[in-house]
Amino acid sequence: MGTGRGRAVIVEAVPRHVEAVNRLVLYALTAAQACQLRAIVGRILDAVDVEGGMTPKPGP
């Protein structure tokens, strides 16, 4: 899972990363766009096997 120092760097970066994603992506969307993004992300997650290393599942 990495070194203790590497983990500390990640933990330190998380708040700034979350703030940037919120500001640049989520807060920039209208409510309708946020719903569309939620649906799109859901489709993407359904199409990949997250536990198996992001292996694409067969398409329709």
PDBQT receptor file of N, H, CA, C and O in Angstrom, charges set to zero:
ATOM      1  N   MET A   1       0.819  -1.198   0.000  1.00  0.00    +0.000 N 
ATOM      2  CA  MET A   1       0.000   0.000   0.000  1.00  0.00    +0.000 C 
ATOM      3  C   MET A   1       0.857   1.253   0.000  1.00  0.00    +0.000 C 
ATOM      4  O   MET A   1       0.328   2.364   0.046  1.00  0.00    +0.000 OA
ATOM      5  N   GLY A   2       2.157   1.093  -0.051  1.00  0.00    +0.000 N 
ATOM      6  H   GLY A   2       2.586   0.191  -0.089  1.00  0.00    +0.000 HD
ATOM      7  CA  GLY A   2       3.019   2.260  -0.078  1.00  0.00    +0.000 C 
ATOM      8  C   GLY A   2       3.709   2.482   1.245  1.00  0.00    +0.000 C 
ATOM      9  O   GLY A   2       3.512   1.735   2.202  1.00  0.00    +0.000 OA
ATOM     10  N   THR A   3       4.513   3.508   1.284  1.00  0.00    +0.000 N 
ATOM     11  H   THR A   3       4.673   4.115   0.506  1.00  0.00    +0.000 HD
ATOM     12  CA  THR A   3       5.259   3.826   2.494  1.00  0.00    +0.000 C 
ATOM     13  C   THR A   3       4.437   4.721   3.409  1.00  0.00    +0.000 C 
ATOM     14  O   THR A   3       3.437   5.309   2.998  1.00  0.00    +0.000 OA
ATOM     15  N   GLY A   4       4.871   4.809   4.631  1.00  0.00    +0.000 N 
ATOM     16  H   GLY A   4       5.684   4.332   4.965  1.00  0.00    +0.000 HD
ATOM     17  CA  GLY A   4       4.206   5.700   5.573  1.00  0.00    +0.000 C 
ATOM     18  C   GLY A   4       4.266   7.138   5.100  1.00  0.00    +0.000 C 
ATOM     19  O   GLY A   4       3.294   7.880   5.243  1.00  0.00    +0.000 OA
ATOM     20  N   ARG A   5       5.408   7.542   4.533  1.00  0.00    +0.000 N 
ATOM     21  H   ARG A   5       6.198   6.939   4.418  1.00  0.00    +0.000 HD
ATOM     22  CA  ARG A   5       5.550   8.915   4.028  1.00  0.00    +0.000 C 
ATOM     23  C   ARG A   5       4.629   9.138   2.837  1.00  0.00    +0.000 C 
ATOM     24  O   ARG A   5       4.005  10.192   2.716  1.00  0.00    +0.000 OA
ATOM     25  N   GLY A   6       4.544   8.141   1.958  1.00  0.00    +0.000 N 
ATOM     26  H   GLY A   6       5.050   7.285   2.057  1.00  0.00    +0.000 HD
ATOM     27  CA  GLY A   6       3.653   8.261   0.800  1.00  0.00    +0.000 C 
ATOM     28  C   GLY A   6       2.207   8.421   1.231  1.00  0.00    +0.000 C 
ATOM     29  O   GLY A   6       1.463   9.229   0.675  1.00  0.00    +0.000 OA
ATOM     30  N   ARG A   7       1.823   7.640   2.230  1.00  0.00    +0.000 N 
ATOM     31  H   ARG A   7       2.428   6.984   2.681  1.00  0.00    +0.000 HD
ATOM     32  CA  ARG A   7       0.454   7.757   2.749  1.00  0.00    +0.000 C 
ATOM     33  C   ARG A   7       0.215   9.131   3.354  1.00  0.00    +0.000 C 
ATOM     34  O   ARG A   7      -0.853   9.715   3.173  1.00  0.00    +0.000 OA
ATOM     35  N   ALA A   8       1.204   9.648   4.070  1.00  0.00    +0.000 N 
ATOM     36  H   ALA A   8       2.072   9.174   4.218  1.00  0.00    +0.000 HD
ATOM     37  CA  ALA A   8       1.069  10.971   4.686  1.00  0.00    +0.000 C 
ATOM     38  C   ALA A   8       0.888  12.050   3.618  1.00  0.00    +0.000 C 
ATOM     39  O   ALA A   8       0.105  12.982   3.801  1.00  0.00    +0.000 OA
ATOM     40  N   VAL A   9       1.606  11.925   2.511  1.00  0.00    +0.000 N 
ATOM     41  H   VAL A   9       2.242  11.168   2.361  1.00  0.00    +0.000 HD
ATOM     42  CA  VAL A   9       1.479  12.900   1.418  1.00  0.00    +0.000 C 
ATOM     43  C   VAL A   9       0.069  12.855   0.841  1.00  0.00    +0.000 C 
ATOM     44  O   VAL A   9      -0.536  13.894   0.575  1.00  0.00    +0.000 OA
ATOM     45  N   ILE A  10      -0.451  11.642   0.650  1.00  0.00    +0.000 N 
ATOM     46  H   ILE A  10       0.040  10.798   0.866  1.00  0.00    +0.000 HD
ATOM     47  CA  ILE A  10      -1.812  11.494   0.107  1.00  0.00    +0.000 C 
ATOM     48  C   ILE A  10      -2.830  12.075   1.074  1.00  0.00    +0.000 C 
ATOM     49  O   ILE A  10      -3.713  12.829   0.667  1.00  0.00    +0.000 OA
ATOM     50  N   VAL A  11      -2.717  11.733   2.340  1.00  0.00    +0.000 N 
ATOM     51  H   VAL A  11      -1.999  11.120   2.671  1.00  0.00    +0.000 HD
ATOM     52  CA  VAL A  11      -3.660  12.240   3.349  1.00  0.00    +0.000 C 
ATOM     53  C   VAL A  11      -3.625  13.769   3.384  1.00  0.00    +0.000 C 
ATOM     54  O   VAL A  11      -4.664  14.414   3.524  1.00  0.00    +0.000 OA
ATOM     55  N   GLU A  12      -2.443  14.338   3.257  1.00  0.00    +0.000 N 
ATOM     56  H   GLU A  12      -1.599  13.814   3.143  1.00  0.00    +0.000 HD
ATOM     57  CA  GLU A  12      -2.316  15.796   3.268  1.00  0.00    +0.000 C 
ATOM     58  C   GLU A  12      -2.953  16.425   2.034  1.00  0.00    +0.000 C 
ATOM     59  O   GLU A  12      -3.507  17.521   2.116  1.00  0.00    +0.000 OA
ATOM     60  N   ALA A  13      -2.880  15.744   0.894  1.00  0.00    +0.000 N 
ATOM     61  H   ALA A  13      -2.430  14.853   0.828  1.00  0.00    +0.000 HD
ATOM     62  CA  ALA A  13      -3.398  16.300  -0.361  1.00  0.00    +0.000 C 
ATOM     63  C   ALA A  13      -4.912  16.175  -0.493  1.00  0.00    +0.000 C 
ATOM     64  O   ALA A  13      -5.527  16.938  -1.238  1.00  0.00    +0.000 OA
ATOM     65  N   VAL A  14      -5.514  15.241   0.203  1.00  0.00    +0.000 N 
ATOM     66  H   VAL A  14      -5.014  14.621   0.808  1.00  0.00    +0.000 HD
ATOM     67  CA  VAL A  14      -6.940  14.949   0.018  1.00  0.00    +0.000 C 
ATOM     68  C   VAL A  14      -7.836  16.178   0.196  1.00  0.00    +0.000 C 
ATOM     69  O   VAL A  14      -8.668  16.429  -0.676  1.00  0.00    +0.000 OA
ATOM     70  N   PRO A  15      -7.716  16.947   1.258  1.00  0.00    +0.000 N 
ATOM     71  CA  PRO A  15      -8.636  18.091   1.405  1.00  0.00    +0.000 C 
ATOM     72  C   PRO A  15      -8.564  19.075   0.236  1.00  0.00    +0.000 C 
ATOM     73  O   PRO A  15      -9.597  19.562  -0.223  1.00  0.00    +0.000 OA
ATOM     74  N   ARG A  16      -7.354  19.370  -0.250  1.00  0.00    +0.000 N 
ATOM     75  H   ARG A  16      -6.515  18.974   0.123  1.00  0.00    +0.000 HD
ATOM     76  CA  ARG A  16      -7.216  20.293  -1.388  1.00  0.00    +0.000 C 
ATOM     77  C   ARG A  16      -7.788  19.675  -2.654  1.00  0.00    +0.000 C 
ATOM     78  O   ARG A  16      -8.405  20.369  -3.462  1.00  0.00    +0.000 OA
ATOM     79  N   HIS A  17      -7.589  18.383  -2.830  1.00  0.00    +0.000 N 
ATOM     80  H   HIS A  17      -7.088  17.819  -2.174  1.00  0.00    +0.000 HD
ATOM     81  CA  HIS A  17      -8.118  17.701  -4.013  1.00  0.00    +0.000 C 
ATOM     82  C   HIS A  17      -9.649  17.733  -3.999  1.00  0.00    +0.000 C 
ATOM     83  O   HIS A  17     -10.272  18.050  -5.012  1.00  0.00    +0.000 OA
ATOM     84  N   VAL A  18     -10.242  17.412  -2.877  1.00  0.00    +0.000 N 
ATOM     85  H   VAL A  18      -9.736  17.155  -2.054  1.00  0.00    +0.000 HD
ATOM     86  CA  VAL A  18     -11.701  17.419  -2.756  1.00  0.00    +0.000 C 
ATOM     87  C   VAL A  18     -12.249  18.820  -3.012  1.00  0.00    +0.000 C 
ATOM     88  O   VAL A  18     -13.245  18.981  -3.718  1.00  0.00    +0.000 OA
ATOM     89  N   GLU A  19     -11.607  19.821  -2.444  1.00  0.00    +0.000 N 
ATOM     90  H   GLU A  19     -10.798  19.690  -1.870  1.00  0.00    +0.000 HD
ATOM     91  CA  GLU A  19     -12.061  21.201  -2.658  1.00  0.00    +0.000 C 
ATOM     92  C   GLU A  19     -11.981  21.569  -4.133  1.00  0.00    +0.000 C 
ATOM     93  O   GLU A  19     -12.893  22.202  -4.665  1.00  0.00    +0.000 OA
ATOM     94  N   ALA A  20     -10.898  21.176  -4.797  1.00  0.00    +0.000 N 
ATOM     95  H   ALA A  20     -10.157  20.661  -4.365  1.00  0.00    +0.000 HD
ATOM     96  CA  ALA A  20     -10.732  21.502  -6.220  1.00  0.00    +0.000 C 
ATOM     97  C   ALA A  20     -11.779  20.798  -7.072  1.00  0.00    +0.000 C 
ATOM     98  O   ALA A  20     -12.349  21.411  -7.975  1.00  0.00    +0.000 OA
ATOM     99  N   VAL A  21     -12.040  19.532  -6.804  1.00  0.00    +0.000 N 
ATOM    100  H   VAL A  21     -11.577  19.035  -6.070  1.00  0.00    +0.000 HD
ATOM    101  CA  VAL A  21     -13.064  18.803  -7.563  1.00  0.00    +0.000 C 
ATOM    102  C   VAL A  21     -14.427  19.446  -7.345  1.00  0.00    +0.000 C 
ATOM    103  O   VAL A  21     -15.179  19.660  -8.296  1.00  0.00    +0.000 OA
ATOM    104  N   ASN A  22     -14.738  19.747  -6.111  1.00  0.00    +0.000 N 
ATOM    105  H   ASN A  22     -14.128  19.574  -5.338  1.00  0.00    +0.000 HD
ATOM    106  CA  ASN A  22     -16.027  20.399  -5.828  1.00  0.00    +0.000 C 
ATOM    107  C   ASN A  22     -16.144  21.721  -6.572  1.00  0.00    +0.000 C 
ATOM    108  O   ASN A  22     -17.154  21.980  -7.225  1.00  0.00    +0.000 OA
ATOM    109  N   ARG A  23     -15.111  22.562  -6.476  1.00  0.00    +0.000 N 
ATOM    110  H   ARG A  23     -14.290  22.352  -5.945  1.00  0.00    +0.000 HD
ATOM    111  CA  ARG A  23     -15.149  23.894  -7.080  1.00  0.00    +0.000 C 
ATOM    112  C   ARG A  23     -15.156  23.834  -8.597  1.00  0.00    +0.000 C 
ATOM    113  O   ARG A  23     -15.930  24.547  -9.236  1.00  0.00    +0.000 OA
ATOM    114  N   LEU A  24     -14.314  23.001  -9.186  1.00  0.00    +0.000 N 
ATOM    115  H   LEU A  24     -13.685  22.421  -8.667  1.00  0.00    +0.000 HD
ATOM    116  CA  LEU A  24     -14.142  22.994 -10.636  1.00  0.00    +0.000 C 
ATOM    117  C   LEU A  24     -15.143  22.118 -11.377  1.00  0.00    +0.000 C 
ATOM    118  O   LEU A  24     -15.411  22.339 -12.558  1.00  0.00    +0.000 OA
ATOM    119  N   VAL A  25     -15.694  21.129 -10.690  1.00  0.00    +0.000 N 
ATOM    120  H   VAL A  25     -15.476  20.950  -9.730  1.00  0.00    +0.000 HD
ATOM    121  CA  VAL A  25     -16.603  20.198 -11.365  1.00  0.00    +0.000 C 
ATOM    122  C   VAL A  25     -18.010  20.291 -10.773  1.00  0.00    +0.000 C 
ATOM    123  O   VAL A  25     -18.946  20.720 -11.448  1.00  0.00    +0.000 OA
ATOM    124  N   LEU A  26     -18.150  19.897  -9.540  1.00  0.00    +0.000 N 
ATOM    125  H   LEU A  26     -17.390  19.549  -8.992  1.00  0.00    +0.000 HD
ATOM    126  CA  LEU A  26     -19.494  19.742  -8.975  1.00  0.00    +0.000 C 
ATOM    127  C   LEU A  26     -20.235  21.065  -8.816  1.00  0.00    +0.000 C 
ATOM    128  O   LEU A  26     -21.404  21.161  -9.190  1.00  0.00    +0.000 OA
ATOM    129  N   TYR A  27     -19.583  22.080  -8.272  1.00  0.00    +0.000 N 
ATOM    130  H   TYR A  27     -18.633  22.003  -7.968  1.00  0.00    +0.000 HD
ATOM    131  CA  TYR A  27     -20.269  23.362  -8.074  1.00  0.00    +0.000 C 
ATOM    132  C   TYR A  27     -20.517  24.095  -9.389  1.00  0.00    +0.000 C 
ATOM    133  O   TYR A  27     -21.329  25.018  -9.443  1.00  0.00    +0.000 OA
ATOM    134  N   ALA A  28     -19.820  23.688 -10.448  1.00  0.00    +0.000 N 
ATOM    135  H   ALA A  28     -19.160  22.939 -10.405  1.00  0.00    +0.000 HD
ATOM    136  CA  ALA A  28     -19.990  24.329 -11.753  1.00  0.00    +0.000 C 
ATOM    137  C   ALA A  28     -21.193  23.776 -12.522  1.00  0.00    +0.000 C 
ATOM    138  O   ALA A  28     -21.579  24.326 -13.554  1.00  0.00    +0.000 OA
ATOM    139  N   LEU A  29     -21.778  22.700 -12.025  1.00  0.00    +0.000 N 
ATOM    140  H   LEU A  29     -21.465  22.253 -11.187  1.00  0.00    +0.000 HD
ATOM    141  CA  LEU A  29     -22.893  22.056 -12.723  1.00  0.00    +0.000 C 
ATOM    142  C   LEU A  29     -24.239  22.548 -12.211  1.00  0.00    +0.000 C 
ATOM    143  O   LEU A  29     -24.391  22.902 -11.042  1.00  0.00    +0.000 OA
ATOM    144  N   THR A  30     -25.201  22.560 -13.109  1.00  0.00    +0.000 N 
ATOM    145  H   THR A  30     -25.078  22.272 -14.059  1.00  0.00    +0.000 HD
ATOM    146  CA  THR A  30     -26.581  22.793 -12.686  1.00  0.00    +0.000 C 
ATOM    147  C   THR A  30     -27.082  21.498 -12.037  1.00  0.00    +0.000 C 
ATOM    148  O   THR A  30     -26.426  20.461 -12.128  1.00  0.00    +0.000 OA
ATOM    149  N   ALA A  31     -28.229  21.563 -11.393  1.00  0.00    +0.000 N 
ATOM    150  H   ALA A  31     -28.762  22.405 -11.319  1.00  0.00    +0.000 HD
ATOM    151  CA  ALA A  31     -28.802  20.355 -10.782  1.00  0.00    +0.000 C 
ATOM    152  C   ALA A  31     -29.056  19.286 -11.842  1.00  0.00    +0.000 C 
ATOM    153  O   ALA A  31     -28.809  18.104 -11.604  1.00  0.00    +0.000 OA
ATOM    154  N   ALA A  32     -29.543  19.694 -13.000  1.00  0.00    +0.000 N 
ATOM    155  H   ALA A  32     -29.744  20.655 -13.194  1.00  0.00    +0.000 HD
ATOM    156  CA  ALA A  32     -29.813  18.740 -14.071  1.00  0.00    +0.000 C 
ATOM    157  C   ALA A  32     -28.516  18.100 -14.574  1.00  0.00    +0.000 C 
ATOM    158  O   ALA A  32     -28.475  16.899 -14.840  1.00  0.00    +0.000 OA
ATOM    159  N   GLN A  33     -27.471  18.897 -14.701  1.00  0.00    +0.000 N 
ATOM    160  H   GLN A  33     -27.504  19.873 -14.486  1.00  0.00    +0.000 HD
ATOM    161  CA  GLN A  33     -26.184  18.359 -15.141  1.00  0.00    +0.000 C 
ATOM    162  C   GLN A  33     -25.600  17.403 -14.103  1.00  0.00    +0.000 C 
ATOM    163  O   GLN A  33     -25.005  16.386 -14.459  1.00  0.00    +0.000 OA
ATOM    164  N   ALA A  34     -25.770  17.726 -12.826  1.00  0.00    +0.000 N 
ATOM    165  H   ALA A  34     -26.253  18.552 -12.537  1.00  0.00    +0.000 HD
ATOM    166  CA  ALA A  34     -25.292  16.836 -11.770  1.00  0.00    +0.000 C 
ATOM    167  C   ALA A  34     -26.015  15.494 -11.838  1.00  0.00    +0.000 C 
ATOM    168  O   ALA A  34     -25.397  14.451 -11.629  1.00  0.00    +0.000 OA
ATOM    169  N   CYS A  35     -27.301  15.507 -12.122  1.00  0.00    +0.000 N 
ATOM    170  H   CYS A  35     -27.803  16.355 -12.291  1.00  0.00    +0.000 HD
ATOM    171  CA  CYS A  35     -28.054  14.259 -12.286  1.00  0.00    +0.000 C 
ATOM    172  C   CYS A  35     -27.547  13.471 -13.484  1.00  0.00    +0.000 C 
ATOM    173  O   CYS A  35     -27.423  12.247 -13.422  1.00  0.00    +0.000 OA
ATOM    174  N   GLN A  36     -27.254  14.172 -14.570  1.00  0.00    +0.000 N 
ATOM    175  H   GLN A  36     -27.354  15.165 -14.620  1.00  0.00    +0.000 HD
ATOM    176  CA  GLN A  36     -26.704  13.504 -15.751  1.00  0.00    +0.000 C 
ATOM    177  C   GLN A  36     -25.339  12.895 -15.440  1.00  0.00    +0.000 C 
ATOM    178  O   GLN A  36     -25.059  11.765 -15.841  1.00  0.00    +0.000 OA
ATOM    179  N   LEU A  37     -24.495  13.631 -14.733  1.00  0.00    +0.000 N 
ATOM    180  H   LEU A  37     -24.723  14.549 -14.407  1.00  0.00    +0.000 HD
ATOM    181  CA  LEU A  37     -23.177  13.121 -14.365  1.00  0.00    +0.000 C 
ATOM    182  C   LEU A  37     -23.309  11.879 -13.494  1.00  0.00    +0.000 C 
ATOM    183  O   LEU A  37     -22.576  10.907 -13.680  1.00  0.00    +0.000 OA
ATOM    184  N   ARG A  38     -24.235  11.906 -12.550  1.00  0.00    +0.000 N 
ATOM    185  H   ARG A  38     -24.830  12.695 -12.399  1.00  0.00    +0.000 HD
ATOM    186  CA  ARG A  38     -24.468  10.754 -11.680  1.00  0.00    +0.000 C 
ATOM    187  C   ARG A  38     -24.850   9.530 -12.507  1.00  0.00    +0.000 C 
ATOM    188  O   ARG A  38     -24.359   8.429 -12.259  1.00  0.00    +0.000 OA
ATOM    189  N   ALA A  39     -25.728   9.727 -13.489  1.00  0.00    +0.000 N 
ATOM    190  H   ALA A  39     -26.127  10.621 -13.690  1.00  0.00    +0.000 HD
ATOM    191  CA  ALA A  39     -26.144   8.618 -14.354  1.00  0.00    +0.000 C 
ATOM    192  C   ALA A  39     -24.983   8.113 -15.200  1.00  0.00    +0.000 C 
ATOM    193  O   ALA A  39     -24.821   6.905 -15.377  1.00  0.00    +0.000 OA
ATOM    194  N   ILE A  40     -24.172   9.035 -15.724  1.00  0.00    +0.000 N 
ATOM    195  H   ILE A  40     -24.303  10.016 -15.580  1.00  0.00    +0.000 HD
ATOM    196  CA  ILE A  40     -23.024   8.648 -16.545  1.00  0.00    +0.000 C 
ATOM    197  C   ILE A  40     -22.010   7.858 -15.716  1.00  0.00    +0.000 C 
ATOM    198  O   ILE A  40     -21.532   6.808 -16.147  1.00  0.00    +0.000 OA
ATOM    199  N   VAL A  41     -21.692   8.358 -14.551  1.00  0.00    +0.000 N 
ATOM    200  H   VAL A  41     -22.080   9.211 -14.201  1.00  0.00    +0.000 HD
ATOM    201  CA  VAL A  41     -20.732   7.665 -13.690  1.00  0.00    +0.000 C 
ATOM    202  C   VAL A  41     -21.272   6.286 -13.307  1.00  0.00    +0.000 C 
ATOM    203  O   VAL A  41     -20.515   5.317 -13.253  1.00  0.00    +0.000 OA
ATOM    204  N   GLY A  42     -22.562   6.196 -13.043  1.00  0.00    +0.000 N 
ATOM    205  H   GLY A  42     -23.177   6.983 -13.086  1.00  0.00    +0.000 HD
ATOM    206  CA  GLY A  42     -23.163   4.905 -12.730  1.00  0.00    +0.000 C 
ATOM    207  C   GLY A  42     -23.001   3.914 -13.866  1.00  0.00    +0.000 C 
ATOM    208  O   GLY A  42     -22.699   2.744 -13.632  1.00  0.00    +0.000 OA
ATOM    209  N   ARG A  43     -23.198   4.371 -15.092  1.00  0.00    +0.000 N 
ATOM    210  H   ARG A  43     -23.444   5.322 -15.282  1.00  0.00    +0.000 HD
ATOM    211  CA  ARG A  43     -23.021   3.504 -16.260  1.00  0.00    +0.000 C 
ATOM    212  C   ARG A  43     -21.571   3.057 -16.390  1.00  0.00    +0.000 C 
ATOM    213  O   ARG A  43     -21.296   1.896 -16.692  1.00  0.00    +0.000 OA
ATOM    214  N   ILE A  44     -20.649   3.982 -16.160  1.00  0.00    +0.000 N 
ATOM    215  H   ILE A  44     -20.873   4.925 -15.915  1.00  0.00    +0.000 HD
ATOM    216  CA  ILE A  44     -19.230   3.632 -16.241  1.00  0.00    +0.000 C 
ATOM    217  C   ILE A  44     -18.891   2.594 -15.186  1.00  0.00    +0.000 C 
ATOM    218  O   ILE A  44     -18.225   1.602 -15.481  1.00  0.00    +0.000 OA
ATOM    219  N   LEU A  45     -19.342   2.813 -13.961  1.00  0.00    +0.000 N 
ATOM    220  H   LEU A  45     -19.884   3.619 -13.721  1.00  0.00    +0.000 HD
ATOM    221  CA  LEU A  45     -19.051   1.855 -12.896  1.00  0.00    +0.000 C 
ATOM    222  C   LEU A  45     -19.688   0.498 -13.160  1.00  0.00    +0.000 C 
ATOM    223  O   LEU A  45     -19.114  -0.536 -12.817  1.00  0.00    +0.000 OA
ATOM    224  N   ASP A  46     -20.863   0.494 -13.764  1.00  0.00    +0.000 N 
ATOM    225  H   ASP A  46     -21.329   1.334 -14.043  1.00  0.00    +0.000 HD
ATOM    226  CA  ASP A  46     -21.499  -0.768 -14.134  1.00  0.00    +0.000 C 
ATOM    227  C   ASP A  46     -20.709  -1.504 -15.211  1.00  0.00    +0.000 C 
ATOM    228  O   ASP A  46     -20.767  -2.730 -15.297  1.00  0.00    +0.000 OA
ATOM    229  N   ALA A  47     -19.970  -0.755 -16.037  1.00  0.00    +0.000 N 
ATOM    230  H   ALA A  47     -19.923   0.241 -15.967  1.00  0.00    +0.000 HD
ATOM    231  CA  ALA A  47     -19.269  -1.341 -17.175  1.00  0.00    +0.000 C 
ATOM    232  C   ALA A  47     -17.882  -1.870 -16.826  1.00  0.00    +0.000 C 
ATOM    233  O   ALA A  47     -17.244  -2.520 -17.655  1.00  0.00    +0.000 OA
ATOM    234  N   VAL A  48     -17.418  -1.605 -15.638  1.00  0.00    +0.000 N 
ATOM    235  H   VAL A  48     -17.936  -1.077 -14.965  1.00  0.00    +0.000 HD
ATOM    236  CA  VAL A  48     -16.086  -2.078 -15.253  1.00  0.00    +0.000 C 
ATOM    237  C   VAL A  48     -16.165  -2.898 -13.983  1.00  0.00    +0.000 C 
ATOM    238  O   VAL A  48     -17.077  -2.750 -13.169  1.00  0.00    +0.000 OA
ATOM    239  N   ASP A  49     -15.187  -3.760 -13.843  1.00  0.00    +0.000 N 
ATOM    240  H   ASP A  49     -14.446  -3.880 -14.503  1.00  0.00    +0.000 HD
ATOM    241  CA  ASP A  49     -15.086  -4.580 -12.642  1.00  0.00    +0.000 C 
ATOM    242  C   ASP A  49     -14.069  -3.907 -11.737  1.00  0.00    +0.000 C 
ATOM    243  O   ASP A  49     -12.865  -4.117 -11.889  1.00  0.00    +0.000 OA
ATOM    244  N   VAL A  50     -14.538  -3.106 -10.807  1.00  0.00    +0.000 N 
ATOM    245  H   VAL A  50     -15.516  -2.935 -10.684  1.00  0.00    +0.000 HD
ATOM    246  CA  VAL A  50     -13.656  -2.320  -9.957  1.00  0.00    +0.000 C 
ATOM    247  C   VAL A  50     -12.743  -3.223  -9.134  1.00  0.00    +0.000 C 
ATOM    248  O   VAL A  50     -11.551  -2.940  -9.011  1.00  0.00    +0.000 OA
ATOM    249  N   GLU A  51     -13.267  -4.277  -8.582  1.00  0.00    +0.000 N 
ATOM    250  H   GLU A  51     -14.235  -4.507  -8.682  1.00  0.00    +0.000 HD
ATOM    251  CA  GLU A  51     -12.454  -5.159  -7.756  1.00  0.00    +0.000 C 
ATOM    252  C   GLU A  51     -11.458  -5.963  -8.577  1.00  0.00    +0.000 C 
ATOM    253  O   GLU A  51     -10.448  -6.421  -8.043  1.00  0.00    +0.000 OA
ATOM    254  N   GLY A  52     -11.720  -6.141  -9.843  1.00  0.00    +0.000 N 
ATOM    255  H   GLY A  52     -12.541  -5.769 -10.277  1.00  0.00    +0.000 HD
ATOM    256  CA  GLY A  52     -10.828  -6.914 -10.696  1.00  0.00    +0.000 C 
ATOM    257  C   GLY A  52      -9.851  -6.045 -11.462  1.00  0.00    +0.000 C 
ATOM    258  O   GLY A  52      -9.330  -6.477 -12.490  1.00  0.00    +0.000 OA
ATOM    259  N   GLY A  53      -9.593  -4.869 -11.010  1.00  0.00    +0.000 N 
ATOM    260  H   GLY A  53     -10.017  -4.518 -10.175  1.00  0.00    +0.000 HD
ATOM    261  CA  GLY A  53      -8.592  -4.023 -11.657  1.00  0.00    +0.000 C 
ATOM    262  C   GLY A  53      -9.119  -3.260 -12.853  1.00  0.00    +0.000 C 
ATOM    263  O   GLY A  53      -8.378  -3.023 -13.807  1.00  0.00    +0.000 OA
ATOM    264  N   MET A  54     -10.370  -2.873 -12.824  1.00  0.00    +0.000 N 
ATOM    265  H   MET A  54     -10.972  -3.065 -12.048  1.00  0.00    +0.000 HD
ATOM    266  CA  MET A  54     -10.957  -2.059 -13.890  1.00  0.00    +0.000 C 
ATOM    267  C   MET A  54     -11.009  -2.798 -15.223  1.00  0.00    +0.000 C 
ATOM    268  O   MET A  54     -10.817  -2.193 -16.278  1.00  0.00    +0.000 OA
ATOM    269  N   THR A  55     -11.263  -4.083 -15.178  1.00  0.00    +0.000 N 
ATOM    270  H   THR A  55     -11.419  -4.574 -14.321  1.00  0.00    +0.000 HD
ATOM    271  CA  THR A  55     -11.386  -4.876 -16.390  1.00  0.00    +0.000 C 
ATOM    272  C   THR A  55     -12.747  -4.594 -17.011  1.00  0.00    +0.000 C 
ATOM    273  O   THR A  55     -13.767  -4.792 -16.352  1.00  0.00    +0.000 OA
ATOM    274  N   PRO A  56     -12.793  -4.137 -18.260  1.00  0.00    +0.000 N 
ATOM    275  CA  PRO A  56     -14.096  -3.850 -18.887  1.00  0.00    +0.000 C 
ATOM    276  C   PRO A  56     -14.948  -5.110 -19.001  1.00  0.00    +0.000 C 
ATOM    277  O   PRO A  56     -14.449  -6.187 -19.327  1.00  0.00    +0.000 OA
ATOM    278  N   LYS A  57     -16.214  -4.958 -18.731  1.00  0.00    +0.000 N 
ATOM    279  H   LYS A  57     -16.619  -4.083 -18.466  1.00  0.00    +0.000 HD
ATOM    280  CA  LYS A  57     -17.168  -6.041 -18.940  1.00  0.00    +0.000 C 
ATOM    281  C   LYS A  57     -17.627  -5.990 -20.391  1.00  0.00    +0.000 C 
ATOM    282  O   LYS A  57     -17.570  -4.930 -21.015  1.00  0.00    +0.000 OA
ATOM    283  N   PRO A  58     -18.080  -7.111 -20.937  1.00  0.00    +0.000 N 
ATOM    284  CA  PRO A  58     -18.582  -7.083 -22.318  1.00  0.00    +0.000 C 
ATOM    285  C   PRO A  58     -19.735  -6.101 -22.469  1.00  0.00    +0.000 C 
ATOM    286  O   PRO A  58     -20.582  -5.986 -21.583  1.00  0.00    +0.000 OA
ATOM    287  N   GLY A  59     -19.765  -5.401 -23.586  1.00  0.00    +0.000 N 
ATOM    288  H   GLY A  59     -19.077  -5.495 -24.306  1.00  0.00    +0.000 HD
ATOM    289  CA  GLY A  59     -20.827  -4.429 -23.857  1.00  0.00    +0.000 C 
ATOM    290  C   GLY A  59     -22.111  -5.108 -24.272  1.00  0.00    +0.000 C 
ATOM    291  O   GLY A  59     -22.154  -6.326 -24.450  1.00  0.00    +0.000 OA
ATOM    292  N   PRO A  60     -23.168  -4.310 -24.428  1.00  0.00    +0.000 N 
ATOM    293  CA  PRO A  60     -24.475  -4.884 -24.813  1.00  0.00    +0.000 C 
ATOM    294  C   PRO A  60     -24.466  -5.434 -26.213  1.00  0.00    +0.000 C 
ATOM    295  O   PRO A  60     -25.483  -5.948 -26.680  1.00  0.00    +0.000 OA
TER     296      PRO A  60
